[in-house]
Amino acid sequence: MPRPEISDEVITTILERFRADLRYQIAKKGRTGWVSSHETRGGVDEEVDEFHAAVHANNHDETKRELMDIMTAALWGLASEEAGGWDW
């Protein structure tokens, strides 16, 4: 199966969805960051585990949601570290 070409339009659409989801998550959970690399790993690992479960269940909608959650967790981890919140 050939790999699909991903257009700029598709990337822009996904980024807009991500921004909306991130704004929702901030409104829901607040702006407190994670305090360690281990807490960040826990957040990312949890989302990856949920992604695996969605893939194994062949649930396309949930798989897409979990990929968005992985992106959010990764960004939050980076932002937490950048803000000086990690105590390794």
SEFIZA-3560 file (N, C-alpha, C; in Angstrom, 3 decimals):
REM SEFIZA-3560
<numar><xx>0.849</xx><yy>-1.174</yy><zz>0.000</zz><atom>N</atom></numar>
<numar><xx>0.000</xx><yy>0.000</yy><zz>0.000</zz><atom>CA</atom></numar>
<numar><xx>0.897</xx><yy>1.240</yy><zz>0.000</zz><atom>C</atom></numar>
<numar><xx>0.712</xx><yy>2.127</yy><zz>-0.954</zz><atom>N</atom></numar>
<numar><xx>1.557</xx><yy>3.329</yy><zz>-1.008</zz><atom>CA</atom></numar>
<numar><xx>1.200</xx><yy>4.296</yy><zz>0.120</zz><atom>C</atom></numar>
<numar><xx>2.199</xx><yy>5.029</yy><zz>0.561</zz><atom>N</atom></numar>
<numar><xx>1.969</xx><yy>6.016</yy><zz>1.616</zz><atom>CA</atom></numar>
<numar><xx>1.272</xx><yy>7.240</yy><zz>1.024</zz><atom>C</atom></numar>
<numar><xx>0.276</xx><yy>7.770</yy><zz>1.736</zz><atom>N</atom></numar>
<numar><xx>-0.433</xx><yy>8.932</yy><zz>1.201</zz><atom>CA</atom></numar>
<numar><xx>0.402</xx><yy>10.205</yy><zz>1.319</zz><atom>C</atom></numar>
<numar><xx>0.191</xx><yy>11.098</yy><zz>0.411</zz><atom>N</atom></numar>
<numar><xx>0.811</xx><yy>12.427</yy><zz>0.458</zz><atom>CA</atom></numar>
<numar><xx>-0.025</xx><yy>13.281</yy><zz>1.408</zz><atom>C</atom></numar>
<numar><xx>0.620</xx><yy>13.939</yy><zz>2.360</zz><atom>N</atom></numar>
<numar><xx>-0.092</xx><yy>14.782</yy><zz>3.313</zz><atom>CA</atom></numar>
<numar><xx>0.071</xx><yy>16.231</yy><zz>2.882</zz><atom>C</atom></numar>
<numar><xx>-1.047</xx><yy>16.852</yy><zz>2.561</zz><atom>N</atom></numar>
<numar><xx>-1.011</xx><yy>18.226</yy><zz>2.057</zz><atom>CA</atom></numar>
<numar><xx>-0.879</xx><yy>19.232</yy><zz>3.201</zz><atom>C</atom></numar>
<numar><xx>-0.495</xx><yy>20.443</yy><zz>2.841</zz><atom>N</atom></numar>
<numar><xx>-0.450</xx><yy>21.533</yy><zz>3.816</zz><atom>CA</atom></numar>
<numar><xx>-1.829</xx><yy>21.776</yy><zz>4.418</zz><atom>C</atom></numar>
<numar><xx>-2.867</xx><yy>21.605</yy><zz>3.618</zz><atom>N</atom></numar>
<numar><xx>-4.241</xx><yy>21.804</yy><zz>4.098</zz><atom>CA</atom></numar>
<numar><xx>-4.593</xx><yy>20.815</yy><zz>5.211</zz><atom>C</atom></numar>
<numar><xx>-4.191</xx><yy>19.567</yy><zz>5.033</zz><atom>N</atom></numar>
<numar><xx>-4.462</xx><yy>18.559</yy><zz>6.058</zz><atom>CA</atom></numar>
<numar><xx>-3.694</xx><yy>18.899</yy><zz>7.333</zz><atom>C</atom></numar>
<numar><xx>-2.439</xx><yy>19.270</yy><zz>7.209</zz><atom>N</atom></numar>
<numar><xx>-1.642</xx><yy>19.636</yy><zz>8.383</zz><atom>CA</atom></numar>
<numar><xx>-2.254</xx><yy>20.837</yy><zz>9.093</zz><atom>C</atom></numar>
<numar><xx>-2.676</xx><yy>21.837</yy><zz>8.341</zz><atom>N</atom></numar>
<numar><xx>-3.309</xx><yy>23.015</yy><zz>8.931</zz><atom>CA</atom></numar>
<numar><xx>-4.588</xx><yy>22.647</yy><zz>9.664</zz><atom>C</atom></numar>
<numar><xx>-5.385</xx><yy>21.779</yy><zz>9.075</zz><atom>N</atom></numar>
<numar><xx>-6.628</xx><yy>21.332</yy><zz>9.713</zz><atom>CA</atom></numar>
<numar><xx>-6.342</xx><yy>20.629</yy><zz>11.034</zz><atom>C</atom></numar>
<numar><xx>-5.365</xx><yy>19.743</yy><zz>11.043</zz><atom>N</atom></numar>
<numar><xx>-5.016</xx><yy>19.014</yy><zz>12.263</zz><atom>CA</atom></numar>
<numar><xx>-4.483</xx><yy>19.971</yy><zz>13.321</zz><atom>C</atom></numar>
<numar><xx>-3.656</xx><yy>20.926</yy><zz>12.924</zz><atom>N</atom></numar>
<numar><xx>-3.135</xx><yy>21.898</yy><zz>13.889</zz><atom>CA</atom></numar>
<numar><xx>-4.254</xx><yy>22.734</yy><zz>14.506</zz><atom>C</atom></numar>
<numar><xx>-5.245</xx><yy>23.095</yy><zz>13.712</zz><atom>N</atom></numar>
<numar><xx>-6.379</xx><yy>23.853</yy><zz>14.235</zz><atom>CA</atom></numar>
<numar><xx>-7.176</xx><yy>23.017</yy><zz>15.233</zz><atom>C</atom></numar>
<numar><xx>-7.382</xx><yy>21.748</yy><zz>14.910</zz><atom>N</atom></numar>
<numar><xx>-8.064</xx><yy>20.854</yy><zz>15.860</zz><atom>CA</atom></numar>
<numar><xx>-7.262</xx><yy>20.722</yy><zz>17.145</zz><atom>C</atom></numar>
<numar><xx>-5.945</xx><yy>20.607</yy><zz>16.999</zz><atom>N</atom></numar>
<numar><xx>-5.069</xx><yy>20.485</yy><zz>18.164</zz><atom>CA</atom></numar>
<numar><xx>-5.152</xx><yy>21.736</yy><zz>19.031</zz><atom>C</atom></numar>
<numar><xx>-5.108</xx><yy>22.894</yy><zz>18.414</zz><atom>N</atom></numar>
<numar><xx>-5.215</xx><yy>24.147</yy><zz>19.175</zz><atom>CA</atom></numar>
<numar><xx>-6.535</xx><yy>24.224</yy><zz>19.937</zz><atom>C</atom></numar>
<numar><xx>-7.611</xx><yy>23.837</yy><zz>19.294</zz><atom>N</atom></numar>
<numar><xx>-8.918</xx><yy>23.848</yy><zz>19.959</zz><atom>CA</atom></numar>
<numar><xx>-8.932</xx><yy>22.870</yy><zz>21.120</zz><atom>C</atom></numar>
<numar><xx>-8.394</xx><yy>21.675</yy><zz>20.916</zz><atom>N</atom></numar>
<numar><xx>-8.350</xx><yy>20.679</yy><zz>21.984</zz><atom>CA</atom></numar>
<numar><xx>-7.473</xx><yy>21.168</yy><zz>23.131</zz><atom>C</atom></numar>
<numar><xx>-6.350</xx><yy>21.783</yy><zz>22.814</zz><atom>N</atom></numar>
<numar><xx>-5.457</xx><yy>22.288</yy><zz>23.844</zz><atom>CA</atom></numar>
<numar><xx>-6.138</xx><yy>23.386</yy><zz>24.663</zz><atom>C</atom></numar>
<numar><xx>-6.836</xx><yy>24.294</yy><zz>24.000</zz><atom>N</atom></numar>
<numar><xx>-7.577</xx><yy>25.343</yy><zz>24.725</zz><atom>CA</atom></numar>
<numar><xx>-8.612</xx><yy>24.722</yy><zz>25.650</zz><atom>C</atom></numar>
<numar><xx>-9.295</xx><yy>23.697</yy><zz>25.192</zz><atom>N</atom></numar>
<numar><xx>-10.282</xx><yy>22.999</yy><zz>26.012</zz><atom>CA</atom></numar>
<numar><xx>-9.608</xx><yy>22.362</yy><zz>27.225</zz><atom>C</atom></numar>
<numar><xx>-8.495</xx><yy>21.677</yy><zz>27.004</zz><atom>N</atom></numar>
<numar><xx>-7.787</xx><yy>21.016</yy><zz>28.104</zz><atom>CA</atom></numar>
<numar><xx>-7.285</xx><yy>22.023</yy><zz>29.138</zz><atom>C</atom></numar>
<numar><xx>-6.789</xx><yy>23.173</yy><zz>28.681</zz><atom>N</atom></numar>
<numar><xx>-6.325</xx><yy>24.208</yy><zz>29.608</zz><atom>CA</atom></numar>
<numar><xx>-7.496</xx><yy>24.744</yy><zz>30.420</zz><atom>C</atom></numar>
<numar><xx>-8.621</xx><yy>24.984</yy><zz>29.765</zz><atom>N</atom></numar>
<numar><xx>-9.801</xx><yy>25.476</yy><zz>30.483</zz><atom>CA</atom></numar>
<numar><xx>-10.290</xx><yy>24.455</yy><zz>31.509</zz><atom>C</atom></numar>
<numar><xx>-10.183</xx><yy>23.187</yy><zz>31.161</zz><atom>N</atom></numar>
<numar><xx>-10.660</xx><yy>22.105</yy><zz>32.025</zz><atom>CA</atom></numar>
<numar><xx>-9.707</xx><yy>21.825</yy><zz>33.191</zz><atom>C</atom></numar>
<numar><xx>-8.398</xx><yy>21.805</yy><zz>32.918</zz><atom>N</atom></numar>
<numar><xx>-7.421</xx><yy>21.353</yy><zz>33.910</zz><atom>CA</atom></numar>
<numar><xx>-6.554</xx><yy>22.463</yy><zz>34.487</zz><atom>C</atom></numar>
<numar><xx>-6.563</xx><yy>23.637</yy><zz>33.890</zz><atom>N</atom></numar>
<numar><xx>-5.713</xx><yy>24.719</yy><zz>34.378</zz><atom>CA</atom></numar>
<numar><xx>-4.342</xx><yy>24.710</yy><zz>33.734</zz><atom>C</atom></numar>
<numar><xx>-3.499</xx><yy>25.603</yy><zz>34.233</zz><atom>N</atom></numar>
<numar><xx>-2.178</xx><yy>25.800</yy><zz>33.635</zz><atom>CA</atom></numar>
<numar><xx>-1.026</xx><yy>25.282</yy><zz>34.483</zz><atom>C</atom></numar>
<numar><xx>-1.310</xx><yy>24.484</yy><zz>35.480</zz><atom>N</atom></numar>
<numar><xx>-0.203</xx><yy>23.962</yy><zz>36.283</zz><atom>CA</atom></numar>
<numar><xx>0.543</xx><yy>22.894</yy><zz>35.495</zz><atom>C</atom></numar>
<numar><xx>1.862</xx><yy>23.005</yy><zz>35.512</zz><atom>N</atom></numar>
<numar><xx>2.692</xx><yy>22.089</yy><zz>34.754</zz><atom>CA</atom></numar>
<numar><xx>3.055</xx><yy>20.856</yy><zz>35.545</zz><atom>C</atom></numar>
<numar><xx>3.704</xx><yy>19.954</yy><zz>34.866</zz><atom>N</atom></numar>
<numar><xx>4.220</xx><yy>18.758</yy><zz>35.503</zz><atom>CA</atom></numar>
<numar><xx>5.567</xx><yy>19.088</yy><zz>36.138</zz><atom>C</atom></numar>
<numar><xx>5.884</xx><yy>18.450</yy><zz>37.250</zz><atom>N</atom></numar>
<numar><xx>7.051</xx><yy>18.840</yy><zz>38.018</zz><atom>CA</atom></numar>
<numar><xx>8.272</xx><yy>17.949</yy><zz>37.799</zz><atom>C</atom></numar>
<numar><xx>8.124</xx><yy>16.886</yy><zz>37.055</zz><atom>N</atom></numar>
<numar><xx>9.277</xx><yy>16.014</yy><zz>36.834</zz><atom>CA</atom></numar>
<numar><xx>9.175</xx><yy>15.313</yy><zz>35.490</zz><atom>C</atom></numar>
<numar><xx>10.321</xx><yy>14.821</yy><zz>35.054</zz><atom>N</atom></numar>
<numar><xx>10.328</xx><yy>14.033</yy><zz>33.826</zz><atom>CA</atom></numar>
<numar><xx>9.507</xx><yy>12.758</yy><zz>34.029</zz><atom>C</atom></numar>
<numar><xx>9.477</xx><yy>12.252</yy><zz>35.255</zz><atom>N</atom></numar>
<numar><xx>8.714</xx><yy>11.027</yy><zz>35.532</zz><atom>CA</atom></numar>
<numar><xx>7.213</xx><yy>11.292</yy><zz>35.465</zz><atom>C</atom></numar>
<numar><xx>6.771</xx><yy>12.454</yy><zz>35.954</zz><atom>N</atom></numar>
<numar><xx>5.350</xx><yy>12.793</yy><zz>35.854</zz><atom>CA</atom></numar>
<numar><xx>4.957</xx><yy>12.971</yy><zz>34.386</zz><atom>C</atom></numar>
<numar><xx>5.850</xx><yy>13.602</yy><zz>33.629</zz><atom>N</atom></numar>
<numar><xx>5.590</xx><yy>13.773</yy><zz>32.196</zz><atom>CA</atom></numar>
<numar><xx>5.504</xx><yy>12.416</yy><zz>31.515</zz><atom>C</atom></numar>
<numar><xx>6.433</xx><yy>11.540</yy><zz>31.824</zz><atom>N</atom></numar>
<numar><xx>6.400</xx><yy>10.197</yy><zz>31.227</zz><atom>CA</atom></numar>
<numar><xx>5.100</xx><yy>9.486</yy><zz>31.576</zz><atom>C</atom></numar>
<numar><xx>4.652</xx><yy>9.632</yy><zz>32.822</zz><atom>N</atom></numar>
<numar><xx>3.394</xx><yy>9.011</yy><zz>33.232</zz><atom>CA</atom></numar>
<numar><xx>2.221</xx><yy>9.514</yy><zz>32.418</zz><atom>C</atom></numar>
<numar><xx>2.178</xx><yy>10.826</yy><zz>32.184</zz><atom>N</atom></numar>
<numar><xx>1.090</xx><yy>11.397</yy><zz>31.386</zz><atom>CA</atom></numar>
<numar><xx>1.110</xx><yy>10.909</yy><zz>29.951</zz><atom>C</atom></numar>
<numar><xx>2.295</xx><yy>10.890</yy><zz>29.362</zz><atom>N</atom></numar>
<numar><xx>2.424</xx><yy>10.430</yy><zz>27.975</zz><atom>CA</atom></numar>
<numar><xx>2.146</xx><yy>8.928</yy><zz>27.886</zz><atom>C</atom></numar>
<numar><xx>2.705</xx><yy>8.155</yy><zz>28.825</zz><atom>N</atom></numar>
<numar><xx>2.483</xx><yy>6.699</yy><zz>28.819</zz><atom>CA</atom></numar>
<numar><xx>0.993</xx><yy>6.355</yy><zz>28.916</zz><atom>C</atom></numar>
<numar><xx>0.272</xx><yy>7.082</yy><zz>29.768</zz><atom>N</atom></numar>
<numar><xx>-1.165</xx><yy>6.831</yy><zz>29.911</zz><atom>CA</atom></numar>
<numar><xx>-1.886</xx><yy>7.024</yy><zz>28.583</zz><atom>C</atom></numar>
<numar><xx>-1.550</xx><yy>8.102</yy><zz>27.887</zz><atom>N</atom></numar>
<numar><xx>-2.208</xx><yy>8.365</yy><zz>26.604</zz><atom>CA</atom></numar>
<numar><xx>-1.809</xx><yy>7.334</yy><zz>25.556</zz><atom>C</atom></numar>
<numar><xx>-0.561</xx><yy>6.906</yy><zz>25.564</zz><atom>N</atom></numar>
<numar><xx>-0.108</xx><yy>5.880</yy><zz>24.613</zz><atom>CA</atom></numar>
<numar><xx>-0.829</xx><yy>4.561</yy><zz>24.886</zz><atom>C</atom></numar>
<numar><xx>-0.991</xx><yy>4.214</yy><zz>26.161</zz><atom>N</atom></numar>
<numar><xx>-1.724</xx><yy>2.980</yy><zz>26.501</zz><atom>CA</atom></numar>
<numar><xx>-3.172</xx><yy>3.045</yy><zz>25.991</zz><atom>C</atom></numar>
<numar><xx>-3.802</xx><yy>4.210</yy><zz>26.152</zz><atom>N</atom></numar>
<numar><xx>-5.179</xx><yy>4.379</yy><zz>25.665</zz><atom>CA</atom></numar>
<numar><xx>-5.229</xx><yy>4.318</yy><zz>24.139</zz><atom>C</atom></numar>
<numar><xx>-4.200</xx><yy>4.840</yy><zz>23.482</zz><atom>N</atom></numar>
<numar><xx>-4.098</xx><yy>4.753</yy><zz>22.025</zz><atom>CA</atom></numar>
<numar><xx>-4.000</xx><yy>3.288</yy><zz>21.590</zz><atom>C</atom></numar>
<numar><xx>-3.143</xx><yy>2.522</yy><zz>22.260</zz><atom>N</atom></numar>
<numar><xx>-3.001</xx><yy>1.096</yy><zz>21.936</zz><atom>CA</atom></numar>
<numar><xx>-4.340</xx><yy>0.378</yy><zz>22.080</zz><atom>C</atom></numar>
<numar><xx>-5.061</xx><yy>0.666</yy><zz>23.154</zz><atom>N</atom></numar>
<numar><xx>-6.356</xx><yy>0.015</yy><zz>23.375</zz><atom>CA</atom></numar>
<numar><xx>-7.334</xx><yy>0.366</yy><zz>22.260</zz><atom>C</atom></numar>
<numar><xx>-7.345</xx><yy>1.621</yy><zz>21.840</zz><atom>N</atom></numar>
<numar><xx>-8.255</xx><yy>2.040</yy><zz>20.772</zz><atom>CA</atom></numar>
<numar><xx>-7.902</xx><yy>1.364</yy><zz>19.448</zz><atom>C</atom></numar>
<numar><xx>-6.614</xx><yy>1.251</yy><zz>19.162</zz><atom>N</atom></numar>
<numar><xx>-6.181</xx><yy>0.584</yy><zz>17.921</zz><atom>CA</atom></numar>
<numar><xx>-6.595</xx><yy>-0.887</yy><zz>17.950</zz><atom>C</atom></numar>
<numar><xx>-6.339</xx><yy>-1.555</yy><zz>19.072</zz><atom>N</atom></numar>
<numar><xx>-6.686</xx><yy>-2.973</yy><zz>19.175</zz><atom>CA</atom></numar>
<numar><xx>-8.189</xx><yy>-3.207</yy><zz>19.114</zz><atom>C</atom></numar>
<numar><xx>-8.963</xx><yy>-2.203</yy><zz>19.539</zz><atom>N</atom></numar>
<numar><xx>-10.420</xx><yy>-2.307</yy><zz>19.468</zz><atom>CA</atom></numar>
<numar><xx>-10.938</xx><yy>-1.891</yy><zz>18.086</zz><atom>C</atom></numar>
<numar><xx>-10.016</xx><yy>-1.475</yy><zz>17.210</zz><atom>N</atom></numar>
<numar><xx>-10.375</xx><yy>-1.024</yy><zz>15.860</zz><atom>CA</atom></numar>
<numar><xx>-11.387</xx><yy>0.127</yy><zz>15.903</zz><atom>C</atom></numar>
<numar><xx>-11.216</xx><yy>1.003</yy><zz>16.892</zz><atom>N</atom></numar>
<numar><xx>-12.106</xx><yy>2.147</yy><zz>17.085</zz><atom>CA</atom></numar>
<numar><xx>-11.435</xx><yy>3.383</yy><zz>16.484</zz><atom>C</atom></numar>
<numar><xx>-11.838</xx><yy>3.740</yy><zz>15.288</zz><atom>N</atom></numar>
<numar><xx>-11.187</xx><yy>4.822</yy><zz>14.549</zz><atom>CA</atom></numar>
<numar><xx>-11.336</xx><yy>6.165</yy><zz>15.241</zz><atom>C</atom></numar>
<numar><xx>-12.531</xx><yy>6.492</yy><zz>15.718</zz><atom>N</atom></numar>
<numar><xx>-12.747</xx><yy>7.782</yy><zz>16.378</zz><atom>CA</atom></numar>
<numar><xx>-11.914</xx><yy>7.898</yy><zz>17.646</zz><atom>C</atom></numar>
<numar><xx>-11.915</xx><yy>6.848</yy><zz>18.443</zz><atom>N</atom></numar>
<numar><xx>-11.138</xx><yy>6.868</yy><zz>19.692</zz><atom>CA</atom></numar>
<numar><xx>-9.641</xx><yy>6.906</yy><zz>19.397</zz><atom>C</atom></numar>
<numar><xx>-9.199</xx><yy>6.233</yy><zz>18.350</zz><atom>N</atom></numar>
<numar><xx>-7.791</xx><yy>6.264</yy><zz>17.961</zz><atom>CA</atom></numar>
<numar><xx>-7.369</xx><yy>7.685</yy><zz>17.639</zz><atom>C</atom></numar>
<numar><xx>-8.192</xx><yy>8.401</yy><zz>16.884</zz><atom>N</atom></numar>
<numar><xx>-7.871</xx><yy>9.796</yy><zz>16.550</zz><atom>CA</atom></numar>
<numar><xx>-7.851</xx><yy>10.664</yy><zz>17.803</zz><atom>C</atom></numar>
<numar><xx>-8.809</xx><yy>10.463</yy><zz>18.702</zz><atom>N</atom></numar>
<numar><xx>-8.833</xx><yy>11.239</yy><zz>19.953</zz><atom>CA</atom></numar>
<numar><xx>-7.583</xx><yy>10.983</yy><zz>20.780</zz><atom>C</atom></numar>
<numar><xx>-7.176</xx><yy>9.729</yy><zz>20.848</zz><atom>N</atom></numar>
<numar><xx>-5.996</xx><yy>9.403</yy><zz>21.650</zz><atom>CA</atom></numar>
<numar><xx>-4.723</xx><yy>9.956</yy><zz>21.032</zz><atom>C</atom></numar>
<numar><xx>-4.631</xx><yy>9.987</yy><zz>19.714</zz><atom>N</atom></numar>
<numar><xx>-3.477</xx><yy>10.630</yy><zz>19.080</zz><atom>CA</atom></numar>
<numar><xx>-3.424</xx><yy>12.109</yy><zz>19.446</zz><atom>C</atom></numar>
<numar><xx>-4.581</xx><yy>12.769</yy><zz>19.483</zz><atom>N</atom></numar>
<numar><xx>-4.640</xx><yy>14.171</yy><zz>19.889</zz><atom>CA</atom></numar>
<numar><xx>-4.210</xx><yy>14.303</yy><zz>21.350</zz><atom>C</atom></numar>
<numar><xx>-4.621</xx><yy>13.364</yy><zz>22.187</zz><atom>N</atom></numar>
<numar><xx>-4.227</xx><yy>13.406</yy><zz>23.595</zz><atom>CA</atom></numar>
<numar><xx>-2.721</xx><yy>13.197</yy><zz>23.762</zz><atom>C</atom></numar>
<numar><xx>-2.122</xx><yy>12.356</yy><zz>22.925</zz><atom>N</atom></numar>
<numar><xx>-0.674</xx><yy>12.161</yy><zz>22.970</zz><atom>CA</atom></numar>
<numar><xx>0.026</xx><yy>13.464</yy><zz>22.607</zz><atom>C</atom></numar>
<numar><xx>-0.464</xx><yy>14.140</yy><zz>21.572</zz><atom>N</atom></numar>
<numar><xx>0.116</xx><yy>15.427</yy><zz>21.187</zz><atom>CA</atom></numar>
<numar><xx>0.002</xx><yy>16.433</yy><zz>22.328</zz><atom>C</atom></numar>
<numar><xx>-1.150</xx><yy>16.467</yy><zz>22.980</zz><atom>N</atom></numar>
<numar><xx>-1.367</xx><yy>17.401</yy><zz>24.085</zz><atom>CA</atom></numar>
<numar><xx>-0.418</xx><yy>17.083</yy><zz>25.241</zz><atom>C</atom></numar>
<numar><xx>-0.287</xx><yy>15.812</yy><zz>25.586</zz><atom>N</atom></numar>
<numar><xx>0.600</xx><yy>15.423</yy><zz>26.676</zz><atom>CA</atom></numar>
<numar><xx>2.058</xx><yy>15.764</yy><zz>26.354</zz><atom>C</atom></numar>
<numar><xx>2.468</xx><yy>15.534</yy><zz>25.116</zz><atom>N</atom></numar>
<numar><xx>3.839</xx><yy>15.849</yy><zz>24.721</zz><atom>CA</atom></numar>
<numar><xx>4.092</xx><yy>17.353</yy><zz>24.789</zz><atom>C</atom></numar>
<numar><xx>3.162</xx><yy>18.144</yy><zz>24.297</zz><atom>N</atom></numar>
<numar><xx>3.320</xx><yy>19.594</yy><zz>24.356</zz><atom>CA</atom></numar>
<numar><xx>3.353</xx><yy>20.070</yy><zz>25.805</zz><atom>C</atom></numar>
<numar><xx>2.477</xx><yy>19.509</yy><zz>26.655</zz><atom>N</atom></numar>
<numar><xx>2.429</xx><yy>19.911</yy><zz>28.053</zz><atom>CA</atom></numar>
<numar><xx>3.732</xx><yy>19.559</yy><zz>28.766</zz><atom>C</atom></numar>
<numar><xx>4.286</xx><yy>18.413</yy><zz>28.434</zz><atom>N</atom></numar>
<numar><xx>5.579</xx><yy>18.040</yy><zz>29.007</zz><atom>CA</atom></numar>
<numar><xx>6.673</xx><yy>19.001</yy><zz>28.596</zz><atom>C</atom></numar>
<numar><xx>6.712</xx><yy>19.357</yy><zz>27.321</zz><atom>N</atom></numar>
<numar><xx>7.708</xx><yy>20.320</yy><zz>26.843</zz><atom>CA</atom></numar>
<numar><xx>7.515</xx><yy>21.681</yy><zz>27.489</zz><atom>C</atom></numar>
<numar><xx>6.270</xx><yy>22.129</yy><zz>27.581</zz><atom>N</atom></numar>
<numar><xx>5.987</xx><yy>23.431</yy><zz>28.192</zz><atom>CA</atom></numar>
<numar><xx>6.354</xx><yy>23.417</yy><zz>29.673</zz><atom>C</atom></numar>
<numar><xx>6.091</xx><yy>22.329</yy><zz>30.365</zz><atom>N</atom></numar>
<numar><xx>6.430</xx><yy>22.225</yy><zz>31.786</zz><atom>CA</atom></numar>
<numar><xx>7.938</xx><yy>22.310</yy><zz>31.990</zz><atom>C</atom></numar>
<numar><xx>8.678</xx><yy>21.605</yy><zz>31.158</zz><atom>N</atom></numar>
<numar><xx>10.134</xx><yy>21.644</yy><zz>31.271</zz><atom>CA</atom></numar>
<numar><xx>10.651</xx><yy>23.036</yy><zz>30.937</zz><atom>C</atom></numar>
<numar><xx>10.139</xx><yy>23.646</yy><zz>29.890</zz><atom>N</atom></numar>
<numar><xx>10.572</xx><yy>24.977</yy><zz>29.465</zz><atom>CA</atom></numar>
<numar><xx>10.293</xx><yy>26.020</yy><zz>30.538</zz><atom>C</atom></numar>
<numar><xx>9.199</xx><yy>25.843</yy><zz>31.270</zz><atom>N</atom></numar>
<numar><xx>8.829</xx><yy>26.785</yy><zz>32.334</zz><atom>CA</atom></numar>
<numar><xx>9.668</xx><yy>26.567</yy><zz>33.592</zz><atom>C</atom></numar>
<numar><xx>10.540</xx><yy>25.578</yy><zz>33.575</zz><atom>N</atom></numar>
<numar><xx>11.411</xx><yy>25.316</yy><zz>34.710</zz><atom>CA</atom></numar>
<numar><xx>10.768</xx><yy>24.433</yy><zz>35.758</zz><atom>C</atom></numar>
<numar><xx>9.742</xx><yy>23.695</yy><zz>35.379</zz><atom>N</atom></numar>
<numar><xx>9.002</xx><yy>22.910</yy><zz>36.341</zz><atom>CA</atom></numar>
<numar><xx>9.515</xx><yy>21.518</yy><zz>36.607</zz><atom>C</atom></numar>
<numar><xx>10.518</xx><yy>21.059</yy><zz>35.867</zz><atom>N</atom></numar>
<numar><xx>10.983</xx><yy>19.700</yy><zz>36.076</zz><atom>CA</atom></numar>
<numar><xx>12.073</xx><yy>19.641</yy><zz>37.132</zz><atom>C</atom></numar>
<numar><xx>11.903</xx><yy>18.753</yy><zz>38.080</zz><atom>N</atom></numar>
<numar><xx>12.949</xx><yy>18.399</yy><zz>39.023</zz><atom>CA</atom></numar>
<numar><xx>13.340</xx><yy>16.975</yy><zz>38.646</zz><atom>C</atom></numar>
<numar><xx>14.353</xx><yy>16.834</yy><zz>37.835</zz><atom>N</atom></numar>
<numar><xx>14.729</xx><yy>15.542</yy><zz>37.276</zz><atom>CA</atom></numar>
<numar><xx>14.824</xx><yy>14.515</yy><zz>38.356</zz><atom>C</atom></numar>
//
